[in-house]
Amino acid sequence: MSNPTKGPKLEESSITLFKSIGLTQAKAAEASKSPKCAALLKKLIEDNSLVSRKLDEKQAGLIAAFASQLAKSNGIDSQSEKYVLDTILDGKLKSVDQVAAGVKYAELHSIPFDDADFDKACGVGFSISLEEILEHVTAYIKSNSVYGWANLGGTISGVKAIPELRWASPLEVKNAVEQAFISNFGPKQAAPAKGKEPKKDTKLAAASGSVPSATKSVFEEGFLGALHKPGGNPQIHPHLREQHLNATQGAVWTRFPPEPNGYLHIGHSKAIFVNFGYAAFHGGKCYLRYDDTNPEKEEERYFESILETVRWLGYEPWKITYSSDYFDELYELAVELIRRDKAYVCHCSQEQIKNDRGLKVGKPKPCVHRDRPVGESLAEFEKMKNGGYRPKEANLRMKQDLEDGNPQMWDLTAYRVLDSPHHRTKGKWKIYPTYDFTHCLVDSMENISHSLCTTEFILSRQSYEWLCDAVEVYKPRQSEYGRLNLEGTVMSKRKILALVDEGFVNGWDDPRLYTLIALRRRGVPPGAILSFVSSLGVSTASSNIEINRFEQAVRQYLEGSVARLLMVMQPLKVTIENLPEDYLEWIEKPFHPKVAALGNTRIPFTRTIYIDSEDFRLEDSEDYFRLAPGKTVGLFQAPHPVTCTSYKSHPTSGKVTELFCRLENGGNVKKPKAFIQWVAEHTPSGSPVRVEETRIFHRLFKSDNPPSDFRSDINSDSLETIKGAMMEIGFWDLARRSIAEAREESKARAELVGKESVRFQGLRTAYFALDKDSRVRCLEDETGNAPPARVQSDYLVLNRIVSLKEDAGKAL
């Protein structure tokens, strides 16, 4: 037991010493509280004669921080310690973060240090302009679906984690974020008075992702927050850990490893978000690695689409690699496995292998070839490689542990014979490694610190670790999280291929599907997908989410980020009789009433306008507030309301074909109870913009969980096409700007520019995007000689992204 009479005296002595180098009373007292830290600081002071150096308060504080970092470290040698101390005394390291980075560098490197490399790792001489910081902030807000001042704190924390801003001034980062928020969301509103907080539907808000995390990012709490630190995964030999940390500099390295045998779906967006996002949050690196070990099912279009989709979601791989890059190394490791008598060549039929593995009865039997001599298996494996066997005549199997209760330890196949040429290695190989053999070893070769995958691979973790240890290579840590599933759809590549091949949908990018290329074509912004995935959190539980919840997240994202246009789906002609034939008034209107950054446009108001036929009916009632004979209604953003005076009907069907109205532009007109959308007829300006097709997508399946016979569950009315809708001419200003912005952004993100980047809300109608089937010369021409608006050959096709939120209030 310590002597209580000596502690305070020793602490007082330390405080006096620490104050002598320039620390304040409070900082000196704090430094003396930890015995280990105090001892290290005292040693630094005495060994380097720091009392005589007459340090200023800031440098003294950095020396104390240095001692604190040394106390936390695994220890560095005296020469390295002296090097870092000198950089503090010389004024090169100016912050606690830089000092921490210096200690970390010293842990991973040996004297003599590369001065330039040390300076880079510690941010020495770092310089960045406010404009550059603002560019990073703007990109972060867009890619992370940030909206509203409630997200200020989380955004500041997230931006500070951007690798390029690691050494930026925290105050400048904070100022840049606030500047961006003012630009995007307007001035910050004062908090409501106490007791006046408006009621919120928190359940709906949480479902939509609109409730920001109060304190932590998804990458630092829950499943992801509990992951090991780089280098914290145990190794069979200590030197393997050291080699790994030397390669990664102690950073997080992850990978996204899709099979290039189909298009990515909404479930993959979670894997992309987790792997790229976790690495980015920790200042690390993420590979895009194609798991191309099955040439029978791989196609070039899938490789291209996967990379384009990753970039569309806002991520850029650190490196793009292929499992086939490592075929030579994998083959050598397979040979080594045989030499160690941990693999053997098996000639059993597929049926016999299944029976021997005993999956149905829960107990395996040894293969008859399991104990064949090592030399014999080596010769047979060489024969497999040289084309001596046809497919299924020979396999290389791992000799694992048949007594283990885990089926993934029951002699998995490592190599099989395939006749198909590979897209990259062509005809070089007659044998190809399996996923179970390839994945862990390539993770090892690429120095992956966190091998993140979904929970269906939990059992595979044991065989993953067994194989790495069997050949004595660095062993990454596999960690499993719950996958994302959407109800009411199918995500199986086999089932989607059947839907495509059998004509139930029009290709893999049919907007009724939930492949990412289909969602992109439908007009769903990548930021909305990331916002949705982020709002779900990451845990070991699978997420079975209703489609309505996904659509609500998309709706929430679009609400504050896209323009609003006047639009009528079923046009009904209106003639305003008390205006002259040549009447023309130009109306200046904002694209969004609450987002000034979206800008303004001008639209004409004339004698002839069109309203939606649903906004008129012949019989009035007390709970109906739109247009009827003798009734007055407002026109959105028009200067005056109109009153219906008469109408014209079709002689046979009785359908109303035209209304005659009076503009109420004089006298004391009572404010109307409702406002309806409209577009004006004005040929010189091209108003209205006529839409050849508006496609409305309904659910492809009738049930939330389509049965195994999914064809019987298909909704035959899942696609509705409306012809002849009309929009305001502001569409052209919006479309040209949207395409221009997309082209500019594509320079940084290396993605193709799609027509779906033209998105808007049709006022009181729905959210829409331009479909790829559209022909729009003024948008497709990059020469600068395109016409200002449409030409005769143009053909406009719109996709409904999502409907508007239903109004549970009074009927209009």
N, C-alpha and C positions, 0 to 999 in steps of 0.2 A: 504494500500500500504506500502511496506517495505521502511525503511529509507535508501537511497542509501549511506549516509555518514557512516552508521554503518557496512554495509556488509563487506567491505574490511578490516576494523579493526578487526572484529570478525574472519574473515578468516585468517588474519595474526597471530592473537593470537593462533588459532588452529594449524597453521603450525609450530609455535614455540614449542608448546606442543608436537606435533607428532614427530618432529625432536628429541626431548629430549629422546624418547625411542629407537632411532636408525634408524628411517626412513630417507631416503635421501630427499633433498629439493623437487625433482620431485614427489616422492611418497607421501610426506606429503601434498603437494599442491593438488595432485589428491584426497587424502582422505578427504580434507576439502571442496571439491566442492559440495558434497551432504550433505545438512543440517542433514538429518536423520542419515546417515552413520557417519558424523563427531560427532554428539551428542553421538552416541553409542560408538564410539572409545574413546571419551573423558571420558565417564563414566567408561569404562573398565580400562583406565589408572589410573583414580583417585581412583576407588573402590579397585583396586588390587595393588596399589603402584608400577606401572610398571616402573616409571622413575628411581626408585632406584634399579631395577633388572639388569640394565646394559645389555640389550638384544643386540644380534648381529643383523646386518641388515636383515638377512633372517628371524629370529624369529619376528622382528618388522613388517616385511612385512606380515607374517602369521597372526599376531594380527590384522593388518589393514584389511586383507582378511576376518577374522572372523567377524569383525564389519560389513563389506559389506554384508556377508551372513546373519547376523542377521537382517539387514535392509530389506532383501528380504524375510525373513521367515515369518511364521504366528505367530512367537513369541514363546520363550521357557522360562521356569521358571528360577529363579536365580540359583537354585542348579544345574540344567542341564547346564546352561551357565558356571558356575564355573568349572564343570567337564571337559567340552570341552576345556576351557581356560587352565586348568592345564595340559591336554595332549599336548597342544602346548608348554607350558613352559617347560615341562619335556622332550621335544624332540621326543615324540612318533608320533605326526603328523608333517610330514616334507614337505608337499606340499599343495598348494591351493586346489587341488582336494580332498585331505584327510580332510582338514578343512571343505569343503562343505559337504562331506559325514558325518562328525561328527555332523554338525548342523542338517542335514536331519534325522540322527538317533535320535537326541534329540527331534525332533518334533514328532516322532512316538513312543517314549518310555518314561517311567516315571522313575524317580530316586527311588530306586537305580538301576543303570545300571549293566548289566552282562558284566564285563570287557572283557572277552574273545569274547563275541558276538560283543561288540563295536569295539574291535581291528580287528575282521574279516571284519566287515562292512566297516571299514575305511582303510583297507590295512596295518594295523600296523604290522611290522615284515615280510611283504611280500617279498618273494625271488623267483626268477626264472632265469634259466640259458639261455644263448644266444641260445643254442641248442633247448631248449623247445620253445622259442619264434619263432625260425625258423620253427619248426614243425607246429605251428599254422599258420604262414604266408604261408607255402606251401599248407596246407589244404585250406586256404582261397582263394588262387590263383586258385586252381583247382575247388573248388565248385562254385566260382563266375565268372568262364570263363574269367579270366583276361589274356590278351595277349598284350604284347608290352609296351615299356617305356612310351607311352602316358598316361597309366593308373597309373603311379607311385603315384601321389598325392592322387587320389581316393582310391588306395589300402592302403596307409598309414593310411588314415582316417578310412577306413573300419576295418582294423586290430586293430586299437586302440579301436574300439567299441566292440571287442571280450571280453566277460565277464572275461575270464581267464587272460587277459592282461590288465585289467583296471588299475592295480597299477604298471605295468612294466614301466621301464624308457623310456620316449618318444624317447630319442636318440638311445637306444638299439633297440627299435621297428623299427625306421627309418633305422638303419644300417642293421637289419635283412631283411627288405623288399628289400633294395637295393642289398643285397647279393643274395636273391632269384631271383631277376630280372636278375642279371648278369648270374646266373646259368641257368635260363630258356630262356632268350632272347639275351644273349651275352652282350658285352659292350654297353653302351649307345652311340648312334650315335649323332654326332654334328648336330645342327639344320642347315637347308639349308641356304646359303647366302641370304641376302635380295634380293628379286626380283627373286629368283631361286626356290621358293616353287613349287613343282610339282603339277599339276592339279589333283583334286580329284573329283570323281563322288559322291558328298555329299549326293545326294538323295539315291543312292544305298548303300552308307556306313551307312547312318542313318537307312535304312531299315534292314540292316544286323546286326545292333547293334555294329558296329565297331567304332562308334564315341563315345568316353567316355564322361561322364558328366564332364563338366569343373570345377564344384564347388561342387555340392551336390549329395548325394545319392538319389535314388528313395524313400527311406524311410523318407527323411526329406524335401521333397518339394511336391508341388501339393496336391492331395487328402490326402495322408498319412501325409504330413508335417503339414496339417491344423487340424489334429485330436486333441481332447482334451487331457489334461494332466491326468494321473491317479488320480482319485478322483474328477475330474472336472465335472463329470456328476451329475446333481441335483438329490436329494433324497427326498422322502416324509417325512423322519425324519432325522435330523442331525446325530444321533447315527449310522445309517446304513452306512454312509460314513466313519465314524471313524472305525467301525468294519471292513469294507472292506480294508481300508488302513493299519490297524494293521495286517490283514492277508497277504497282498501282499507286505508289507514294502514299499508301494508307487511305486512298479514296474509295468511294462506293463505285463498283463496276457491275452493271446489270446487262441483261440482254433480252430482246424480244425475238423468240425463235419460231415463227410460223412455218407451217408446211405449205409449200407453194402448189397445192393441189385444189385450190378453190379461192373464191373471193372472201375477204374478211367480213364478219358480221358484227352486230352491235355488241355481242359478248366479247369480241376481241378488243373493242375500245377500252374495256376495263383493263385488259392485260397491257395495252399500249400505255394507258394512263399510269398504271402502277409501275411498270418497269422504267419508262422514260421519265416519269414524274418523280419517282423516288430518287433516281440518280441525279436529276437536275436539282432537286431540293437540297441535296447534300453536296452539290458542287462536283458530282462525279461524272461518269460516262456510261452511255448505253449503246450496245451494239444492236444493229438489225442483222440477225443471223438467219438465213434461209436453211431450214432443215430439209435439205434436198437429198435424202437417202433412198427415195423410192421413185426412180425414173419412169416407172410405168404410169404414174398418175400426175406427173408434173408438166406444166405448160408455161411457155414464156409469158403469156398474158397474165398469169397469176403473179409471177415475179414483179412485173411492171406495176400491176395494180396495188400490190402490197406496199411497195415503196411510195407510190403516189398517195395512198391512203394515210400512211404514217405522216407524210409531209402535210397533207391536207389538215390533219388534226393538230398541226403546229409543231411537230417534233422533227429534228434532224438527227439521224444516227451519227454517233461518233465514228463508227466504221461499219461498212456493209460487208458482211462475210457470209460464207456458205459452209455447211458441214463438209461439202466436197473439197473445200480448201485443204482439209486435214486427212483426206483418204489415205495418203502414204503413211502418215504418222499413226493413224488408227490401225492400219494393217500391221505395222511393226509392233504396236501394243498387243494386238491379237496374237501375234506370234509369241511375244513374251509371255502372255497369259498361258499359252499352251506349254511353253517351256517350264513354267512354274507348276505345271500339272493342275491348272485351274480352268482349263477348257479342253474340249474334245470334239472331234468330228463325228457327227451322228448321221446314219443313213436310214433311219426309220421314216416311215410314211408320216404324213401330217396327222392322220388319224391315230397312229400309234403314239406319236409324241403327245397328243392330247390325252390319250388314255394313260400314258405313263405319268404325266404331270398330275393326274388325279384331281382335276379341278371339280369334277362332279361329286366325287366321294370325299374330297378334303384331305386326301393323303396320296403323295406321289410314290412312284416306284422308280428305282434306278434304271436308266437306259442300258440296254445290252452293250452299248459302245462306251459306257462311262469310264471304264477302267482300262481302256485300250492303252498301250504304251505311248509315251509322249512322242517318241520318234515317229510312230505310225500316224498320229494325229497331225504332226508337222508335215509329213509327206502328203497326207490326204488334203490338208488345207492348201498346200502349194498346188495340188492337182485341181482343187476347186478354183483357185485364182487363175490357173492357166486354161480354164474352159474344159476341164476333163469331165465335168458332170453337167447334166441338164438341171433346170429348176426343180427343186423339191427332192432331188436325188441325194443331196448332201447338205448339211447345215453345221456350222460351228456353234456349239452350245457351251455356256459357262458352267463350270463345275462348282455349284454354290453349296447350299446346305439343305438337304432334303428333310432334315429333322426339324427345321424351322417351321413355325406355323404360318409364315407369310408366303403366299403363292409366288410372290416376286423373287423368292429365293429358291425356286424349284427349277434350276437349270434353264434359264432363259436363253433364247437364241441370240447369238451375237452377230453372225454373218449368214447370209443366204445367197444362193445362186439366182441371178436374174439375167434374162436374155436381152433386156432393153438397153439401147445405148443411152448414155447420160447426156443431158443438154450441155454440160460443161466439159466433162472428161471424155465425151464421145464413146469410143469402143474400148477404152483402155482397161476397164474393169469388167469382170464377169461375176464378181461377188460384191455385195453391198452390205454395209453394217446396218444393224437395226437401230431403232430409236433408243432402246434400253442400253445398247453398247455405246452409241455415239454421244448421246446428250451430255452425260456426266463428264466424259473425257474431253469433249470440246469445251464445255464450261471450264474445265481445269486448264486446258491449253490457252484459253482466252482470259484466264485469271479473274473469273467472275467472283465477286465477293458475296453477292446475294442472288441465288438462283430461285427466282420467284415464279411459282406456278400455281395452278388451281388444285383443289383438294382431291380430285380424282387420282392425283399422283402421290398421295400420302404413302401408300404401300410401296411405291417405287423408290422412296427415299432410302430404304434399307439397301436395296440392290445398287442404287446410285453410289452410296458410300462404300459398299463392299467392293465394287469394281475399282474405284479410285485407290483404295487401300491395297487391293490385290496386286496392282501394278506399281504401287508406291509412288503416286503422283499427288500433287496438291489437290485437296478435297474441298470443293466449294460447299456451302451450306444451302440445302434446298429447304425452302419455307413455302407453305401452301395456304392460299386464301380462297374464299368462296367465289365461285364463278357467277357471272351475271346471266340470268335468263329472263326473257320477256314472255309473258303469257299471251295467248291468242295468236301465236305465230310459230313457225318452225325455223330452226337454225342449223339443222343437220345438212351438211353439204350434199349428201345423197338425196335427201328429200327435196332440197331446193333445185338440184339438177333435174329431178323428175318433173317438178313443176314447170321448169323451163322447157325441157325436151318435149313434154306432152302438151304444151301450149296453154297451160293455165295462167301463165304470166308471160310478159314480153321481155324475157331476158333477165340476167342476174341483177340488172339495175332497175327493174320494174319497181316503181315507188311503193307498191303494196308490200314489198319484201322488207326485211330488216338487215339486209347486207349493207355495209357502209357505203358502197357505191350507189345503192338504191336510195338510201337516206340522203346522200349528197345530191343525187338527181332531183329528189323531191324538194330540195331546198333547205333542209335542216342544216343550220350553220354548225361548223365543227365546235365552236365555243359552247353551243348549247349541249352537245353530246358530252363534252368534258365537264360542264357544269352539272349535268345529270349524274354522271358517274361519281363525281366528287361528292355530291350530296348524299349518296348511298353509303359512303364510308367504305372501309376495307376491313373485313373480318374473316374468320374461318367459316362463317355460315354462308350458304348460297343465297343469292338475291333473286327471288322470283317476283318480278315486278309487273304490275298491270300496265298495259299499253297506255291507259289514261294518265297514269302517273308520268310516264315518259313524255307524253304530249303536253302535259301541264308544264313540265320543265322547259320544253321547247318554246311554248307560248310565253312563259315568264321571261325567257331570254330575248325573244323577239320584241316584246312589249316596249322595251326602252332602247332598242338598237336599230330598228328599221323605220323607214318613212311610212307615212300614211297617205294614201291616194283615194280620191273620190272614184267610186266604181259602182256600176250597176250591172247585175248579172242577167236580168231579164228586162231589157230596156222597154220603156213605155214613153212614147213621144208626148211632149207637153208644149203647147203653143201659148205664149204669154201675150194675150191679145192687146193689151194696152201699151205694148212697146212697139216702136216702128220696125219695119222689115230689116233695116240696116243697123239696128241698135247693137253696140258693142261696148262692153265695159271690161277692163282688165282688172283682175283681182289678184293681189299679192297674198300668198298664203304660205305658212311654214310647212315643212315636210313633217314636222312633229311638234305638237304644241308645247311639249316639255323638254325637248332636246334641241336646243338652238344650234348645236354643232352640225345637225343634219341639213341646215340651210333652208332656203325659201325657193319658191317657184311662182310663175304667173299662169293663170288660167283665164279663158274668156267667159263672159256671161252675155248671152244673146237672147233673142226673142224665142228661139227654139232650143229646148233642153230635153234631156231624157232622165226619167227617174226609174227606179226599180218597180216592176209591176206589183211586187209584194207590198209596196208602200201605198197602194191605192185599193180601196174597195167601195162597192156601191152602197152598202148598208153601214151606216154609222152606229156607234154605241158609246156609252159613257166611259168604258174602259179602253177605247180605241183612240189613239192620239195622232195617227198619221192622216193621210189625205183621203177625203171623201167628198162627194158633191156638196157644195156650199160650205166646205170646211177650210180653215186656214192652217198652213203648216210652214215651218221654217225650212230654209235650205242651208245646209252646212256651209259656213263661210261666205255665203252670198249676202248682199247688203239688205235685202228685204224679203219678207215671207210672201207666199202666194196663196190665193184662194181659188179653189176649183169652181168654175161657173157652169161648165157643161162638159160633155164627153161624146165620143163617137164610138160606135160598136160595129162589129162585123155583122153583116145582114143575116148570115146563116147561123153562125155559132153563138152570136151574142157576146163574144169576147170584146172587151174594151180595147180599142186600137189607138185612141188619141184622147188627150185631155186638153181642155181650154181653160186657162187660168187668168187671174188678174194679179198683177204685181202690186202689193200693198205698200206703195212708196210715198204715201201722203197721209196726213191726219194722224190721229192717235190710234195706232194699231196695237191691240193687246198682244203681249209677247206670247208666241205660240208655245204649246206644251211639248212639242216634239220637233225635231229637225231631221230631215231625210237627205240622203246623198243624191247627187245629180251630176250630169256632165252636159256641156253645151255643144250645139252644132255650130261649127265655125270652120268652113273648108280651108280658108287661107292658112290657118295655123295647124291644120291637121286634126282638129278636135271634132268629135271624140276619137280616141285611139280604139279601134275595133279589134277584138280578140277572136281569132278563128276558133280556138278550142280552149276551154277551161276544164281541166281534168280534176275531178273530185275522187279521192281514194277512200274507200271504206275498208273495214277489216276483211282480210282475205279468207279467214276462217270463221265459222259460226260460233265455235266454242272457245273457252279460255285455254283449254288443254286439248288440242287436236288429237284424235285417236291415232293408233298405229296405221289404220286405213285412212290417212289424212285426206285422200281425194274425196271421200264421201262427205267431208266436213266443209268443203269449199263453198264460199258465198258467191253465188253466180252474179250478184249485183254489186260486186266490190269496186267496180269502176264505173263512174258516172261522167259523161262528157256533155258539157254545156257549150253551145255555139252562140256566138254573137254578143258576148259581154262587151261592155264599153268602159274605158278608163279616161281620166283626165290626161291632158298632154304633158303634165308634169312628169309622167312616166318616162319620157325621153331624157329629160335632164337627169333623173334618178338613174336610169339605165346606163347612160354614158359615163356618169361619175362612178357607178358601182363597178363597171368593167375596167375603167382606168385605174381605180384603186386596187382591184384584184390583180391587174397586170403589174402594178408597182410592187405589190406585196409578193408576187410570184418571183420577183428577182431575188428576194431574200430567202424565200422558202422553197424555191426550185419546184414549184408545183404548176400544173397546167391550169389555165384560166377557164372556168366553166361558166356557162350562161346562168347557172343556178345562183351565181353571186348577185344577180339582180333579184332582190327580195323586197317585199313591201306588205303593208296591211291594207287590204281593200276595206275602206271605212265601213264599219258595222257589217262586214261580210266574213272575212277570213284572212289568213296570211297566205301569200302567194310567192312563187318564184318562177322565173322563166325556164322553160324546159329545153333540153338539148335539141328537140325536134324543131324548134323555132328557126325560121330563116329571117335574120334581121341584119340587113347589109350595113347599116350605120354602126352596128356594134361589132361586126366581124371584121371590118376593114381597118387595118392598122396603118394604112398609108397616109392618113390625114385628109384624103380626098373623098371620104364617105359622105353621103347626103346627110343633112341635119336631122331628118326623121325617116319615116318609112318610105319605101318605094313599092311599086305595084306588085313585085314578086315576093314581097315579105309575107311571112306567115307566122303569126304569134300564137304560141301555145303556153299556157300557164298551168302550173301544178299547185294545188292547194297543199300547203305545208301542214297546217293544222287549222282547225276552226277557231273562232273566237271563244273566249270564256263565256259560258252561258250566264245570262242575267236572270237571277232569281227574283228580281224586283218586279215592278209594275210592267204590264204590257205596253208596247208603244202603239 
